[in-house]
Amino acid sequence: MYYNSIPATTYRSERTRVRRQLTRGAYDPHAVHAMLDGALVAHVAFVDAGQPYCIPMLHARVDDGVYIHGSSASRALRVLSTGMPACVTVTVLDGVVLARSAFEHSANYRSAVILGRFERVEEAKKRLAALEAFTNKLLPGRWSEVRGPTRKELRATAILRMPIEEASVKARAGPPSDDGSADAELTTWAGVIPILTSYGRPERSPGLKAGIPLPQSALQLLGAGSPSRSAEEVDEST
């Protein structure tokens, strides 16, 4: 994945401009949104009382905003809700790149960096929409299968949104860069070892009643077939 042009609509700023390997950078909403939608975990960095912190969090994107949530008592969310500068990053590793020399070893990756400030989401409809996005981000279609949040649960949950205004994507793909160098004559193996992510066999909750089938959302995720099959049957066949 390489990028060579900057579209008319761009999140590029002086702070997010890629400075090395310029052709690997992108600033358009499509590239940034795809990264946020495809990665499950974001790292949120901020400074509190002079101390830097970087916290891994689940996230979701709704339109032109990235959302995080957690306990209303969370120190990180309480600090971020004041509107202090923050940085959100997501990364996906696609492969280990093995070259003939130690210097040229690398990784194939996709990453995004978003700079901005979080704001607290207070409106009830927007809070519910954000929670639906969080749930369906983990498992598409799951929101319609479960009980919605109670008022008590909503009060206990803080939801923050960062408008996406300054962002960049950077990616590397392809073989090692020493194929055309003198090192190509060496008898050392070189190439790419792909990194693959997959879902494993579902594990029943200990308190789950017997005979309850896996939901359609999980079956679709696993490619397991009919939703009428019980959890036990899918467990045995996966």
Backbone as numpy.savetxt, mean C-alpha at the origin, in Angstrom:
# Nx Ny Nz CAx CAy CAz Cx Cy Cz
8.96 -0.78 -15.50 8.11 0.40 -15.50 9.00 1.63 -15.50
9.05 2.32 -16.62 9.84 3.53 -16.75 8.95 4.66 -17.25
9.25 5.86 -16.87 8.44 7.01 -17.24 9.34 8.05 -17.89
8.88 8.62 -18.97 9.71 9.56 -19.72 9.07 10.93 -19.91
7.81 11.12 -19.50 7.17 12.41 -19.71 6.33 12.77 -18.51
6.08 14.05 -18.35 5.27 14.55 -17.25 3.94 15.01 -17.82
2.81 14.41 -17.42 1.51 14.79 -17.98 1.07 16.17 -17.51
0.00 16.67 -18.11 -0.50 17.99 -17.74 -0.95 18.03 -16.28
-1.62 16.97 -15.82 -2.02 16.87 -14.42 -0.92 16.16 -13.66
-0.35 16.84 -12.69 0.83 16.28 -12.04 0.87 16.65 -10.57
1.45 15.75 -9.77 1.70 16.01 -8.35 3.14 16.46 -8.13
3.81 16.76 -9.20 5.22 17.14 -9.08 5.38 18.47 -8.36
6.38 18.52 -7.48 6.79 19.75 -6.82 8.30 19.70 -6.65
8.88 20.78 -6.23 10.33 20.78 -6.02 10.70 19.78 -4.94
9.81 19.55 -3.99 10.12 18.62 -2.90 9.97 17.16 -3.34
9.11 16.89 -4.32 8.89 15.49 -4.73 9.62 15.14 -6.02
10.31 16.08 -6.62 11.00 15.83 -7.90 12.08 14.76 -7.72
12.05 13.73 -8.57 13.07 12.69 -8.57 14.37 13.28 -9.10
15.44 13.09 -8.36 16.70 13.73 -8.70 17.74 12.78 -9.29
17.58 11.50 -9.09 18.48 10.51 -9.69 17.65 9.52 -10.48
18.19 9.05 -11.62 17.46 8.14 -12.50 16.11 8.75 -12.86
16.17 9.90 -13.55 14.97 10.68 -13.80 13.90 9.91 -14.57
14.30 9.01 -15.46 13.32 8.28 -16.27 12.51 7.29 -15.45
12.90 7.05 -14.21 12.16 6.13 -13.35 11.05 6.83 -12.57
10.93 8.14 -12.71 9.97 8.88 -11.91 8.69 9.16 -12.64
7.60 9.29 -11.88 6.29 9.67 -12.42 5.58 10.52 -11.38
4.70 11.40 -11.86 4.02 12.33 -10.98 2.52 12.41 -11.26
2.04 11.61 -12.19 0.63 11.72 -12.57 -0.26 10.97 -11.59
-1.50 11.40 -11.42 -2.42 10.76 -10.48 -2.59 9.26 -10.71
-2.63 8.83 -11.98 -2.82 7.41 -12.25 -1.71 6.57 -11.60
-0.47 6.99 -11.74 0.65 6.23 -11.18 0.63 6.26 -9.66
0.37 7.43 -9.08 0.35 7.55 -7.62 -0.82 6.77 -7.03
-2.00 6.90 -7.62 -3.17 6.18 -7.12 -2.98 4.67 -7.22
-2.38 4.20 -8.31 -2.16 2.76 -8.49 -1.24 2.22 -7.40
-0.22 2.99 -7.03 0.67 2.54 -5.97 -0.05 2.47 -4.63
-0.82 3.50 -4.29 -1.55 3.50 -3.03 -2.58 2.38 -2.98
-3.23 2.11 -4.10 -4.26 1.07 -4.14 -3.65 -0.33 -4.11
-2.45 -0.48 -4.63 -1.86 -1.81 -4.73 -1.07 -2.25 -3.51
-0.62 -1.31 -2.69 0.16 -1.65 -1.51 -0.75 -1.71 -0.28
-0.54 -2.71 0.58 -1.38 -2.86 1.76 -0.92 -2.01 2.93
0.37 -1.75 3.02 0.92 -1.05 4.19 1.61 0.23 3.75
1.33 1.32 4.46 2.02 2.58 4.26 2.86 2.88 5.49
3.99 3.55 5.29 4.79 4.04 6.40 4.57 5.55 6.50
4.16 5.99 7.67 3.84 7.40 7.90 4.90 7.99 8.81
5.60 9.00 8.31 6.71 9.61 9.05 6.32 11.02 9.48
6.75 11.38 10.69 6.50 12.72 11.23 7.50 12.96 12.35
7.55 14.18 12.85 8.45 14.55 13.95 7.60 15.06 15.11
7.83 14.52 16.28 7.12 14.94 17.48 8.14 15.32 18.55
8.12 16.57 18.98 9.04 17.07 20.00 10.48 16.82 19.61
10.79 16.99 18.34 12.16 16.84 17.86 12.59 15.42 17.57
11.72 14.45 17.83 12.05 13.04 17.61 11.34 12.53 16.36
12.08 12.04 15.34 11.43 11.47 14.16 10.80 10.11 14.48
9.65 9.86 13.89 8.97 8.57 13.98 8.54 8.14 12.58
8.50 6.83 12.35 7.99 6.28 11.10 7.17 5.06 11.46
5.86 5.15 11.28 4.93 4.13 11.78 4.28 3.40 10.61
4.35 2.07 10.56 3.60 1.32 9.53 2.12 1.32 9.85
1.31 1.61 8.85 -0.14 1.68 9.05 -0.87 1.13 7.83
-2.04 0.55 8.08 -2.95 0.25 6.98 -3.51 1.57 6.47
-3.81 1.62 5.19 -4.27 2.87 4.60 -5.29 2.56 3.51
-5.94 3.60 3.03 -6.84 3.48 1.89 -6.87 4.82 1.17
-7.14 4.74 -0.12 -7.28 5.98 -0.90 -8.74 6.13 -1.33
-9.26 7.32 -1.15 -10.58 7.68 -1.66 -10.40 8.95 -2.47
-10.64 8.86 -3.76 -10.45 10.00 -4.66 -9.03 10.56 -4.52
-8.91 11.83 -4.21 -7.59 12.46 -4.14 -7.09 12.59 -2.70
-7.38 11.62 -1.88 -6.92 11.66 -0.50 -6.49 10.29 -0.02
-5.47 10.25 0.85 -5.04 9.00 1.47 -5.47 9.05 2.93
-6.10 7.96 3.39 -6.69 7.91 4.73 -5.93 6.91 5.61
-5.83 7.25 6.89 -5.34 6.32 7.91 -6.32 6.36 9.07
-6.30 5.34 9.89 -7.20 5.33 11.03 -6.60 4.51 12.16
-7.19 4.67 13.35 -6.73 3.93 14.51 -7.49 4.38 15.74
-7.00 3.98 16.89 -7.65 4.33 18.15 -7.62 5.84 18.36
-8.71 6.36 18.91 -8.76 7.78 19.25 -7.70 8.14 20.28
-7.21 7.14 21.01 -6.19 7.38 22.02 -4.78 7.29 21.46
-4.63 6.99 20.17 -3.31 6.82 19.56 -2.52 8.14 19.60
-1.31 8.09 20.12 -0.46 9.28 20.16 -0.12 9.74 18.75
0.20 8.79 17.86 0.58 9.16 16.50 -0.56 9.88 15.79
-1.78 9.35 15.89 -2.91 9.98 15.23 -3.25 11.32 15.87
-3.07 11.41 17.17 -3.35 12.67 17.86 -2.37 13.76 17.40
-1.10 13.38 17.25 -0.09 14.33 16.79 -0.33 14.71 15.34
-0.58 13.71 14.48 -0.79 13.97 13.06 -2.04 14.81 12.81
-3.04 14.68 13.66 -4.29 15.43 13.47 -4.11 16.92 13.69
-2.98 17.35 14.25 -2.73 18.78 14.45 -2.32 19.45 13.15
-2.09 18.67 12.08 -1.73 19.25 10.80 -0.25 19.47 10.61
0.56 18.79 11.40 2.01 18.92 11.22 2.46 18.27 9.91
3.59 18.68 9.34 4.08 18.05 8.10 4.30 16.56 8.29
3.91 15.79 7.27 4.05 14.33 7.33 4.43 13.80 5.96
4.94 12.58 5.96 5.33 11.91 4.73 4.75 10.50 4.74
4.09 10.13 3.66 3.52 8.78 3.51 4.27 8.09 2.38
4.77 6.88 2.64 5.45 6.12 1.59 4.86 4.71 1.51
4.80 4.18 0.30 4.43 2.78 0.08 5.45 2.18 -0.87
5.75 0.91 -0.69 6.76 0.23 -1.50 6.32 -1.18 -1.81
6.58 -1.62 -3.03 6.36 -3.00 -3.44 7.65 -3.50 -4.08
8.20 -4.60 -3.56 9.39 -5.21 -4.15 8.96 -6.27 -5.15
9.50 -6.19 -6.36 9.14 -7.13 -7.41 10.22 -8.16 -7.72
11.46 -7.90 -7.33 12.50 -8.87 -7.64 13.85 -8.45 -7.09
14.71 -9.43 -6.89 16.10 -9.22 -6.50 16.94 -9.26 -7.77
17.73 -8.22 -8.01 18.53 -8.11 -9.22 19.97 -8.48 -8.89
20.43 -9.59 -9.48 21.77 -10.09 -9.21 22.69 -9.76 -10.39
23.74 -9.03 -10.11 24.70 -8.64 -11.14 25.99 -9.43 -10.98
26.95 -9.20 -11.87 28.25 -9.89 -11.78 29.13 -9.26 -10.72
28.92 -7.99 -10.45 29.71 -7.29 -9.42 28.80 -6.93 -8.26
29.40 -6.82 -7.08 28.62 -6.44 -5.90 28.02 -5.05 -6.07
28.73 -4.17 -6.72 28.30 -2.78 -6.88 27.00 -2.65 -7.65
26.77 -3.50 -8.63 25.61 -3.37 -9.52 24.38 -4.14 -9.04
24.48 -4.83 -7.89 23.28 -5.50 -7.36 22.20 -4.48 -7.03
20.95 -4.87 -7.23 19.86 -3.92 -7.02 18.57 -4.69 -6.73
17.45 -4.00 -6.85 16.13 -4.60 -6.69 15.18 -3.96 -7.67
14.24 -4.75 -8.18 13.14 -4.19 -8.95 12.03 -3.82 -7.98
11.54 -2.62 -8.08 10.63 -2.11 -7.07 9.70 -1.06 -7.67
8.65 -0.76 -6.92 7.76 0.37 -7.19 7.51 1.07 -5.86
7.60 2.38 -5.84 7.41 3.11 -4.60 6.75 4.45 -4.87
6.10 4.96 -3.84 5.48 6.28 -3.93 5.75 7.05 -2.65
5.94 8.34 -2.79 6.13 9.25 -1.66 5.11 10.37 -1.78
4.37 10.59 -0.69 3.36 11.66 -0.67 3.71 12.58 0.49
3.80 13.87 0.23 4.07 14.87 1.26 2.83 15.70 1.50
2.58 16.03 2.76 1.42 16.85 3.06 1.13 16.89 4.54
-0.10 17.23 4.85 -0.55 17.32 6.23 -1.89 16.60 6.37
-2.06 15.87 7.47 -3.31 15.17 7.72 -4.33 16.10 8.37
-5.58 15.82 8.11 -6.69 16.53 8.74 -7.66 15.50 9.29
-8.30 15.82 10.39 -9.24 14.89 11.01 -10.54 14.87 10.20
-11.07 13.69 9.98 -12.35 13.53 9.28 -13.45 13.47 10.34
-14.37 14.43 10.29 -15.40 14.53 11.32 -16.79 14.19 10.80
-17.07 14.47 9.54 -18.41 14.26 9.00 -18.75 12.78 8.99
-19.93 12.44 9.49 -20.33 11.04 9.67 -20.29 10.25 8.37
-20.84 10.80 7.29 -20.87 10.07 6.02 -19.46 9.82 5.50
-18.58 10.79 5.64 -17.22 10.62 5.16 -16.45 9.62 6.02
-16.76 9.59 7.31 -16.11 8.61 8.19 -16.53 7.19 7.82
-17.82 6.99 7.57 -18.29 5.67 7.16 -17.73 5.27 5.81
-17.63 6.22 4.89 -17.05 5.92 3.57 -15.59 5.52 3.70
-14.88 6.18 4.63 -13.48 5.84 4.84 -13.34 4.44 5.44
-14.18 4.12 6.42 -14.13 2.78 7.02 -14.49 1.70 6.01
-15.44 2.00 5.14 -15.76 1.05 4.07 -14.56 0.85 3.15
-13.87 1.93 2.85 -12.68 1.83 1.99 -11.58 1.03 2.66
-11.38 1.23 3.97 -10.37 0.45 4.70 -10.70 -1.04 4.64
-11.98 -1.38 4.88 -12.39 -2.78 4.91 -12.25 -3.43 3.55
-12.71 -2.75 2.52 -12.64 -3.32 1.17 -11.22 -3.28 0.61
-10.36 -2.46 1.17 -8.96 -2.47 0.74 -8.30 -3.79 1.15
-8.62 -4.25 2.36 -8.08 -5.53 2.82 -8.67 -6.69 2.03
-9.97 -6.63 1.76 -10.65 -7.71 1.05 -11.83 -7.11 0.28
-11.70 -6.94 -1.04 -12.78 -6.33 -1.82 -14.12 -7.04 -1.59
-15.15 -6.25 -1.30 -16.47 -6.79 -1.08 -16.78 -7.17 0.35
-15.80 -7.05 1.25 -15.99 -7.52 2.62 -16.98 -6.66 3.41
-17.05 -5.36 3.10 -17.90 -4.44 3.86 -19.35 -4.90 3.87
-19.84 -5.40 2.74 -21.25 -5.81 2.64 -21.53 -7.13 3.35
-20.49 -7.82 3.83 -20.66 -9.13 4.46 -20.64 -9.06 5.99
-20.25 -7.93 6.55 -20.03 -7.85 7.99 -20.95 -6.82 8.64
-21.00 -6.86 9.96 -21.74 -5.86 10.72 -21.02 -4.52 10.65
-21.76 -3.47 10.44 -21.17 -2.14 10.41 -20.78 -1.66 11.80
-20.00 -0.58 11.88 -19.55 -0.08 13.17 -20.69 0.54 13.98
-20.62 0.35 15.30 -21.59 0.97 16.21 -21.14 2.40 16.53
-22.03 3.16 17.17 -21.66 4.52 17.57 -20.47 4.52 18.52
-20.44 3.54 19.43 -19.33 3.43 20.37 -18.03 3.16 19.63
-18.07 2.26 18.64 -16.88 1.95 17.86 -16.42 3.15 17.04
-17.38 3.90 16.51 -17.04 5.10 15.74 -16.38 6.15 16.63
-16.89 6.30 17.86 -16.29 7.26 18.78 -14.87 6.87 19.14
-14.59 5.58 19.15 -13.27 5.09 19.55 -12.26 5.12 18.40
-12.71 5.52 17.21 -11.86 5.48 16.02 -11.57 6.88 15.51
-10.29 7.17 15.34 -9.86 8.42 14.71 -9.55 8.15 13.25
-10.04 9.00 12.35 -9.81 8.86 10.92 -9.18 10.16 10.42
-8.05 10.04 9.73 -7.34 11.20 9.21 -7.21 11.09 7.69
-7.20 12.24 7.03 -7.06 12.29 5.59 -5.96 13.27 5.20
-5.10 12.83 4.27 -4.11 13.72 3.69 -4.48 13.97 2.23
-4.78 15.21 1.84 -5.01 15.50 0.43 -3.73 15.21 -0.37
-3.89 14.53 -1.50 -2.72 14.23 -2.34 -2.47 15.41 -3.27
-1.43 16.17 -2.96 -1.08 17.35 -3.75 0.37 17.33 -4.21
1.26 16.76 -3.39 2.68 16.63 -3.74 3.06 15.15 -3.62
3.42 14.54 -4.73 3.74 13.11 -4.69 4.58 12.72 -5.90
5.25 11.59 -5.75 6.01 11.03 -6.88 6.05 9.52 -6.75
6.19 8.87 -7.89 6.39 7.42 -7.95 7.74 7.18 -8.58
8.46 6.19 -8.06 9.73 5.80 -8.67 9.74 4.28 -8.76
10.25 3.76 -9.88 10.23 2.32 -10.10 11.46 1.88 -10.87
11.87 0.64 -10.61 12.93 0.00 -11.41 12.41 -1.32 -11.89
12.73 -1.68 -13.13 12.35 -2.97 -13.69 13.46 -3.42 -14.63
13.50 -4.73 -14.89 14.45 -5.23 -15.87 15.68 -5.89 -15.29
16.60 -6.32 -16.15 17.78 -7.08 -15.75 18.84 -6.18 -15.12
19.93 -6.78 -14.64 21.03 -5.97 -14.10 21.61 -5.07 -15.18
22.19 -3.96 -14.73 22.67 -2.96 -15.68 24.07 -3.24 -16.21
24.65 -4.39 -15.85 26.01 -4.68 -16.32 26.04 -5.61 -17.53
24.86 -5.87 -18.14 24.83 -6.75 -19.31 25.72 -6.24 -20.44
25.79 -4.96 -20.61 26.58 -4.42 -21.72 27.96 -3.96 -21.33
28.41 -4.33 -20.13 29.72 -3.89 -19.66 30.73 -5.01 -19.79
31.97 -4.71 -19.43 33.03 -5.72 -19.46 32.74 -6.87 -18.51
31.96 -6.60 -17.44 31.63 -7.65 -16.48 30.76 -8.75 -17.08
30.14 -8.50 -18.23 29.31 -9.52 -18.88 30.13 -10.74 -19.31
31.45 -10.57 -19.41 32.33 -11.68 -19.79 32.63 -12.60 -18.61
32.30 -12.18 -17.39 32.57 -13.00 -16.22 31.66 -14.22 -16.19
32.11 -15.29 -15.56 31.32 -16.53 -15.48 30.48 -16.57 -14.20
29.96 -15.42 -13.81 29.10 -15.30 -12.62 27.65 -15.16 -13.08
26.76 -15.96 -12.47 25.36 -15.90 -12.87 24.79 -14.53 -12.57
24.00 -14.00 -13.49 23.34 -12.71 -13.30 21.92 -12.80 -13.82
21.03 -12.04 -13.22 19.64 -12.04 -13.64 18.74 -11.53 -12.54
17.47 -11.87 -12.61 16.47 -11.39 -11.65 15.78 -12.58 -11.01
15.65 -12.56 -9.70 14.85 -13.54 -8.97 13.56 -12.84 -8.56
12.42 -13.16 -9.19 11.17 -12.48 -8.87 10.74 -12.71 -7.43
10.11 -11.71 -6.85 9.51 -11.81 -5.53 8.00 -11.88 -5.72
7.39 -12.98 -5.31 5.95 -13.22 -5.52 5.22 -13.20 -4.19
4.06 -12.58 -4.16 3.21 -12.55 -2.98 1.92 -13.28 -3.29
1.51 -14.17 -2.39 0.28 -14.92 -2.62 -0.45 -15.12 -1.29
-1.72 -15.52 -1.37 -2.53 -15.81 -0.20 -2.52 -17.31 0.08
-2.46 -17.67 1.35 -2.41 -19.07 1.73 -3.77 -19.64 2.09
-3.75 -20.82 2.67 -4.98 -21.50 3.05 -5.68 -20.74 4.17
-6.99 -20.52 4.06 -7.72 -19.84 5.14 -7.63 -20.61 6.45
-7.48 -19.90 7.55 -7.42 -20.50 8.88 -8.67 -20.10 9.65
-9.45 -21.10 10.03 -10.72 -20.84 10.73 -10.47 -20.19 12.09
-11.33 -19.23 12.42 -11.31 -18.70 13.78 -11.72 -19.82 14.74
-11.07 -19.95 15.90 -11.42 -21.04 16.83 -12.89 -21.03 17.24
-13.51 -19.85 17.27 -14.90 -19.77 17.69 -15.91 -19.81 16.56
-15.45 -20.08 15.34 -16.37 -20.10 14.19 -17.26 -21.34 14.24
-18.57 -21.14 14.06 -19.50 -22.26 14.06 -19.24 -23.16 12.86
-19.45 -24.45 13.05 -19.22 -25.42 11.98 -20.18 -25.19 10.83
-19.69 -25.40 9.61 -20.53 -25.35 8.43 -20.70 -23.97 7.83
-20.10 -22.94 8.44 -20.22 -21.60 7.86 -19.25 -21.49 6.68
-19.77 -21.17 5.50 -18.89 -21.15 4.31 -18.03 -19.89 4.26
-16.94 -20.02 3.56 -16.14 -18.83 3.28 -16.99 -17.85 2.48
-16.86 -16.55 2.76 -17.67 -15.57 2.04 -17.23 -15.43 0.59
-18.10 -14.85 -0.20 -17.79 -14.66 -1.62 -16.52 -13.84 -1.81
-16.31 -12.85 -0.95 -15.12 -12.00 -1.09 -13.84 -12.82 -0.96
-13.80 -13.73 0.03 -12.61 -14.55 0.22 -12.43 -15.55 -0.91
-13.55 -16.14 -1.36 -13.48 -17.10 -2.45 -12.96 -16.45 -3.73
-13.41 -15.23 -3.99 -12.92 -14.53 -5.17 -11.43 -14.22 -5.05
-11.01 -13.83 -3.85 -9.60 -13.54 -3.63 -8.74 -14.78 -3.85
-9.25 -15.92 -3.41 -8.49 -17.17 -3.50 -8.72 -17.91 -4.80
-9.73 -17.48 -5.57 -10.06 -18.22 -6.78 -10.57 -19.60 -6.46
-11.31 -19.72 -5.35 -11.69 -21.04 -4.85 -13.00 -21.56 -5.40
-13.74 -20.77 -6.19 -14.95 -21.30 -6.81 -16.22 -20.86 -6.12
-17.16 -21.77 -5.98 -18.52 -21.46 -5.54 -18.58 -21.03 -4.08
-19.38 -19.99 -3.77 -19.53 -19.57 -2.37 -20.32 -20.55 -1.53
-20.94 -21.56 -2.15 -21.72 -22.53 -1.39 -20.85 -23.57 -0.71
-19.59 -23.63 -1.10 -18.69 -24.58 -0.46 -18.40 -24.14 0.97
-18.33 -25.07 1.90 -18.11 -24.72 3.30 -16.64 -24.36 3.54
-16.41 -23.73 4.67 -15.03 -23.37 5.03 -14.16 -24.62 5.12
-14.77 -25.71 5.66 -13.98 -26.94 5.78 -13.56 -27.48 4.42
-14.47 -27.45 3.46 -14.17 -27.97 2.12 -13.06 -27.17 1.45
-13.13 -25.85 1.60 -12.10 -25.02 0.98 -10.77 -25.23 1.70
-10.85 -25.36 3.04 -9.63 -25.62 3.80 -8.93 -26.88 3.31
-9.72 -27.92 3.01 -9.15 -29.19 2.60 -8.59 -29.15 1.19
-9.20 -28.28 0.34 -8.81 -28.29 -1.07 -7.78 -27.25 -1.41
-7.46 -26.33 -0.49 -6.50 -25.28 -0.82 -5.12 -25.63 -0.30
